């Protein structure tokens, strides 16, 4: 590059620290859910229902400290078993009061099912890790990795509470927990955010360096290719087309697919996510980090197009005999 852009502009590329915008902490994300209790006498009268076993597990020492994912799965099981129990008790006139108690509990739990679901997904430790930027800048091997398992897991997890309610009781828990484990297996979106931030600032600085150099000393004259222009052309194919552009393309594609999956499930989320973190980082708006990353790519592309056109070179037509591994 110095052989081409040697106009005295000898700037070091630097990337500022990532802004302090962070994915909200769990205590900011968790939505309130009601405490619904059944007294001991009512519990004993449920001996003919599988619901009694479920309630017993919920009130055990482990049940009292269950994570949000298990609480959501418990609520789904409660709704299913309670309705089965109500159907079995309704013919018994002596159980009318118990039927009323269970019916009221079902109505209340149904009303808050989406809150339990939110807490089990967006409010989970796994989503905290997914968005965490407490990791080094990812390398090329990370960007090249196709996150198929993550995409499939997010698709399943974020299909909605009713989707999980319709799953078979005996299969639901393992499937939900497995998908959640994949989401929390690494800091994928946090690292992609770091990659976007780094690329955006490097691209913007290179663009400024090139434009300043071109304004100081034209690389080509009157559309004629000079030796400096030929070197510039080789830089374009060897570095930008051969190395930089594939990384930018991978980053953009990976992020855009995941954004689409996540954005659809945010409609019922708290403002701390939808109007705070998400709007500033991943939203389509031009002022978001994602929007500015996309603008940096577009600006860099226009810079190269203008430079090649200035030299009478057509972008996309590689010079004959130019191998990407040739030294510049």
N, C-alpha and C positions, 0 to 999 in steps of 0.2 A: 504493500500500500504506500509506503514512504517513497518508492520510486515514482509513483504517479502523483501523489498529493503532497509535494514537497515545497509548499508555498510558505514555509515558516510556521505553519500551524502544527505544532508538535504537542498535541494535547493527550493527556492520559485519560483513558476511559474510566469512569467511576460510576458506581451505582449507589444511590442514597439508601439508607435503611428503610425497610418496609414500614409503611405507616402503622400506627398503633391501633388501627381498626382491627378488632379481633372478633372471632366467632363468640357469641354471647355465652357466658358461663351457665351451667345447668340451673342454678338457682334463678337465673333470669328467664330461663326457657320453660321450666316446669309449670304446667297449668294446674290450678287447684281442682281437686276431686273430692266428693263428699265421703264422709264416714258413715256407713250404713251398718247398723248392728242388729243382730237377732239375739234375743235373750236366751238364757240357758233352757228354759222350759220349751220354748219354740224349737230350739236346737234338738232337744230330746224327742220331740214329736215328729222329727224328720227321718226317723230311723228306717222308714220304708223307701227313702229316696237316696240316690247316689249323691245328691247335693249335700247330705250330712257329712260324707267323707271329705268332700271338697272344702266345706267350711272348717272341718277339723284341721286340715292341712294349712288353711289360711291363718288359723289362730295358733299354730305351733310356733316354736321359737324361730324356726327358719322362715315360716310364713310371714312373721312380723317384720322381717328385714329383706323381703324379696325385692329385687331390682325392678325398675319400671317395665322391662320387657316381660318379666314373669307376672307382674301385676296386670298388665294388659291381657295376657293369656288367661290369667285367672278370671278376669271379668268376662271374657268370652265364654269360658266354661260355665261360669255362674249363670249367665243368661240362658245357655242351652239346657243345663240341668234343672234350673229353676222352672222353666216352662214345662219340662217333662214332669217335674214333681207336681206342679199346679194341676196339670191334666189328670194325674193319678189321684189327687186329693179332692178334686171338685165334686165327685159323686158322694163324698162323705160329708154329711151335713155338720158333723161335729168339728170338722176342720175348716169351716168357713172363715173363721178369723185368721187362721194360718195362711189360707189362700190369699186373703186380703193383704196380709203382711208381705208375702212373697211377690204378689202382683205389684204392690207399691215399690218394692225394691227393684224389680225388673224395670219398671218405668223410669226410676231415678238413674239406674245404672246405664240404661239405654241412652238417656239424655246426655250422659257424660262420657260415652264410649269414645268419642273422637278426642277428648282430652287425655284419656288413658293411652290412646293410640299415639298421639303426638308425643307424650312423655316417653313412650317406648321407642320412638324413632328419633325425631329431631332433638328430643330432650335426653338422649342416652349418652353414656360415656363413649360409645362407639362413634357417634356423630361428632363428638368433641375431638376425637382423634383424627377423623377424616378431614376436618377443616384446620387442624393444628399446623402452624408454621414453625413449630419448634423442631426444625430439621435443617440440614444443610441443603444448599442448592442442588437439585437433582442432576445427575449426569445423563448422557445421551442414552444409555441402556435403559434408564427409567422411563424416558420419554418414548422410547421405541416400544416399550411393553404395552401390549393391547390389554386394557383393563376389562376383559370380557366378563370375568367373574364378578367384578365390582358392579358393572352395568346390570348384569342379570340379578344380582342381589338387591340393588336399589329398585329395579323394576318390580320385584316381588314385594319388598318391604313397603314401598310407597303406593301400592295398588289400592290402599284404602282399608279402613277397619272392616267394612262389610266383606271385602275380599277374603280377609282372614277368618271372618266369622263363618263363611261358607265352607272352609276347609274341614276335613275330617278331624275330629277331636284328637285321635291318636297320632295323627301326622302333623298337626299344626305346630306344636311346640318345637319339635326338632327342626322343622323347616324355617320357622321364624328365627330361632336362635342361631341357626347356621348362617342365614343371610346376614344377620346382624354382626356375626363374628367376621365375615368377609369385609363388611364395611369398616370395621374397626381394626383391620389387620395392618394397615399402615396409614400414613398421613398423606393420602394421595392428593386430595384437592389443596391441602396446604402447600405441598411441594409444587403443584402446578401453578399455584398463585405466585410462589417465589420465582418460578421459571418465567412467568408472564412479566413480572415486575422487572427482573433482570434484563430480559430481552427488549422490553419497551424502552428502557433507558439507554441501553447500548445502541439500539437502532437510531434513536433520536440524536445521540451524540455523533455517530458516524455520519448521519445525514448532514448535520451542521458542519462537520469537518470537510466533507466533500464539497458542499455548496460554497463554503468560504474559500477553499482552494480553487475552485472553478472561477469564482469571481476575481481572484487575485491573478491567476495565470491560466488562461484557457487551455484545457487539455487537448482540444482539437481546434483547428482553424478553418472557418468557412466550410464546415462539413467534411473536411479532409482528415483522414485518419493519420495521426502522428505516431511515432514510436511510443510516446506516453499513452496514447489512446489504445494501442494494441496491448500494452501491459495492463491498462485498465480493463480491457475486454477479458483478458485472461483471469484477472482478479475476480471479475463478475462470474465467470463460469466455474473457476476453480474453488472459490470460497463461498460466494453467495448462492449460486445454483447448486454447487456440490455439497455444501456443508450447512450453511445458515438457513436457506429456504426450507429444506426438509424438516429441520428442527422446529421452525416456526409453524409449518403446516401441521406437524404432528401435535404440537401443543394446542393449536387452535381447534383442531378436530376433536381431540380428547376432551378438552374443556367444554366445547359447545354441546357435545352429546350429553355430558353429565349435567350441565346447566339445564338442559331441556327436561331431563328426568326429574331433577330436584325442584325446578320452578313450579311445576304443575301441582305439587303437594303443599305449596306455601300459603294457599288462600286462607286457611284457617289458623295460620300461625300468628303469634304475637308480633306487635309492631317492632319490637327490639330486633327481630330477624328481618321482617319484610321491609320495614321502612328505615332500618338502621344498617346492619351489616350487609344484607343482600344487595340493597340499593347502591351502596358505596363500592362494593367489590365485584359482584357478579351480574348486575343488571345490564340490560341492553343500552341503557342511557350512555351517551358519549362521555360523560364525566366520570363514569365508574372505572375501576381498574381494568375490567375486561374491555370496556369501550375504548379506553386510551391505548390498550395493547393493540386492538384492532386498527386504530388510527395510526399507530406507529408503523405497523406492517404496511398499511396502504401508502403512507408517506415515503417509506423507504423504497417501495416498489416504484412509485412515481419518480423518485430521485434517479434510480437506475435507468428507467425508461427515458427520461430526459437527457441523461448523460450519453446513452448509446445513440439516441437520435441526433444529438449534437455532433457526434462523431460520424454520422452517416452509417451507423451500424444498426442492423435490425435485431431487436431482442428476440430470443428464441431460436436464432439460427447460429449454431455453434461453428466457429471457424474450422475449416477442414484440417484434420490432423491434430486437433487439440485434444489431448487426453486429460481427464480431470486430475490425474496424478502428476502432470508435468509441473516442474518447478516454475515459480513466478519470478 
